[in-house]
Amino acid sequence: MVWKTTIERVENGFVVESFEGEKKTTVVFESYDIEDGELECMETLLRHIQTYFGVFYSKHNKKNLIIKIEEDK
């Protein structure tokens, strides 16, 4: 089975179209007009992609992919 995802940048966020064989799913990630809204939107989008492709955190792995917003100190 072929898995495919396309991401389109739109004025207020992103549109993600995912295909699993013949099945198509569309998800909209909206960047709200609040402080850090764009960063939060991107974080949510990246977590969605991570989940879609089955990359999960495990305490048993020596390495994990962590997606989070960090504040400069």
trRosetta pair geometry for C-beta under 8 A, 3 or more apart (Angstrom, degrees):
i j d omega theta_ij theta_ji phi_ij phi_ji
1 20 6.4 19 163 -176 125 75
1 21 5.0 -55 -147 -60 101 97
2 19 7.2 -1 107 112 91 106
2 21 6.7 122 47 -83 70 44
3 18 7.5 -12 -168 -172 84 93
3 19 7.0 163 -153 86 39 64
3 20 5.6 -1 -107 -104 79 70
3 52 7.7 159 -180 152 129 97
3 53 7.1 145 125 -106 148 76
4 18 7.2 163 88 -155 50 50
4 19 4.5 -1 57 53 95 108
5 16 6.3 -10 -169 -170 103 98
5 17 7.1 161 -153 85 52 49
5 18 4.7 -12 -103 -104 85 79
5 19 7.5 -165 -72 20 42 69
5 49 6.5 156 123 -123 167 92
5 52 6.4 83 -73 122 142 154
5 53 8.0 -87 -10 -54 137 102
6 16 7.2 164 82 -152 49 50
6 17 4.9 -2 54 56 97 97
7 14 5.7 -14 -168 -171 94 122
7 15 7.5 152 -156 78 46 47
7 16 5.4 -13 -103 -102 73 79
7 45 7.2 81 -133 -176 130 128
7 49 7.9 -30 -65 -77 129 127
8 14 6.6 147 75 -160 47 66
8 15 4.6 -13 59 58 104 96
8 16 7.8 -168 22 -74 70 35
8 17 7.7 34 -5 -3 107 100
9 14 5.9 -37 -104 -102 48 78
10 13 6.0 -1 63 65 95 59
10 14 6.6 159 19 -104 84 22
10 15 5.7 58 -20 -15 125 101
12 30 5.7 6 128 -152 103 80
12 31 5.5 -152 176 51 59 83
13 28 6.5 82 99 174 135 79
13 29 4.8 -161 176 100 119 62
13 30 4.3 -109 -36 -118 155 30
13 31 4.4 174 -82 -7 77 79
13 41 5.3 -128 -125 -163 92 142
14 28 7.5 168 88 -156 49 49
14 29 4.6 4 56 55 92 107
14 31 8.0 76 -8 -32 75 100
14 41 7.0 146 7 157 99 110
14 42 8.0 95 -16 -96 135 58
14 45 5.3 39 54 -104 148 143
15 26 6.6 -10 -174 -166 96 99
15 27 7.6 160 -158 82 50 44
15 28 5.5 -19 -106 -105 73 73
15 29 7.8 -162 -76 24 28 72
16 26 7.1 155 83 -154 52 49
16 27 4.8 -13 62 61 103 92
16 28 7.7 -173 22 -81 73 26
16 29 6.8 45 -10 -9 109 107
16 45 6.8 161 -49 -144 132 94
16 48 6.6 154 47 114 170 140
16 49 7.5 -137 -137 -71 147 87
17 24 6.4 -12 -171 -167 97 99
17 25 7.3 158 -155 82 49 47
17 26 5.2 -16 -101 -100 75 78
18 24 7.3 153 81 -155 48 49
18 25 4.7 -14 60 60 97 98
18 26 7.9 -177 20 -78 69 32
18 27 7.4 18 -1 4 110 105
18 52 5.9 -125 -120 -150 150 141
19 22 7.9 -40 -166 -148 94 7
19 23 6.9 150 -155 81 52 53
19 24 5.4 -16 -99 -100 78 71
19 25 7.8 -174 -75 22 33 70
20 23 4.8 -13 63 63 87 108
20 25 7.7 23 4 -2 99 109
27 48 6.5 -155 102 -167 156 153
29 41 5.2 127 150 -168 104 88
29 44 5.6 169 -140 95 121 112
29 45 4.7 -105 3 -74 176 95
29 48 7.3 -139 -69 1 128 149
30 41 6.7 -113 100 -117 26 121
31 37 5.0 106 179 136 73 97
31 38 4.7 28 -153 -97 134 58
31 40 7.8 138 -130 67 70 81
31 41 3.9 -67 -89 -28 78 160
32 37 4.3 -130 71 -140 64 129
32 40 7.8 -22 34 71 96 126
32 41 7.5 166 8 -59 64 110
33 37 6.1 -79 -80 12 8 169
34 37 4.4 118 52 -60 70 111
36 39 4.7 -52 -165 45 77 117
36 40 5.6 80 134 -25 89 100
36 69 7.0 81 -166 -175 125 162
37 40 5.8 -57 -145 39 29 110
37 41 6.2 33 155 -23 64 107
38 41 5.6 -52 -148 34 31 115
38 42 6.5 29 154 -17 63 105
39 42 5.8 -56 -149 38 31 110
39 43 6.3 34 152 -21 65 106
39 69 5.2 82 153 -112 122 132
40 43 5.6 -50 -145 35 33 114
40 44 6.4 33 155 -18 64 105
40 69 7.1 -45 -80 -36 59 148
41 44 5.9 -57 -151 37 28 110
41 45 6.4 31 151 -20 64 107
42 45 5.5 -52 -146 35 33 115
42 46 6.3 30 157 -17 66 105
43 46 6.0 -57 -148 38 28 108
43 47 6.4 28 154 -17 63 107
43 67 6.0 153 -151 147 74 102
43 68 6.9 46 -139 -128 125 28
43 69 5.6 -69 -68 -41 142 98
44 47 5.8 -55 -147 37 31 111
44 48 6.4 37 152 -24 63 104
45 48 5.6 -55 -154 31 30 115
45 49 6.6 28 152 -16 65 104
46 49 5.6 -50 -148 36 35 111
46 50 6.3 41 151 -22 65 105
46 67 4.7 -170 112 -150 123 150
47 50 5.4 -51 -145 36 34 116
47 51 6.3 31 156 -16 65 106
47 67 5.5 -159 -70 78 76 140
48 51 5.9 -59 -149 39 28 108
48 52 6.1 34 152 -26 65 108
49 52 5.5 -51 -143 33 30 117
49 53 6.5 9 164 0 64 108
50 53 6.7 -73 -152 47 22 94
50 55 4.8 -87 -164 69 77 104
50 56 7.7 125 150 -78 99 44
50 65 6.5 -161 -130 102 126 130
50 67 6.3 -148 -31 -9 149 138
51 54 7.4 38 -176 -74 33 28
51 55 7.7 -93 -68 51 24 65
51 56 7.5 58 -110 -81 62 84
55 65 5.7 8 152 38 128 137
57 61 7.7 -134 -167 38 45 125
57 64 4.8 50 -128 -162 75 138
57 65 7.6 -124 -79 58 73 60
57 66 7.3 56 -94 -88 118 74
58 61 4.4 91 72 -9 99 102
58 64 6.7 -177 39 -95 57 115
61 64 5.3 119 85 -66 126 84
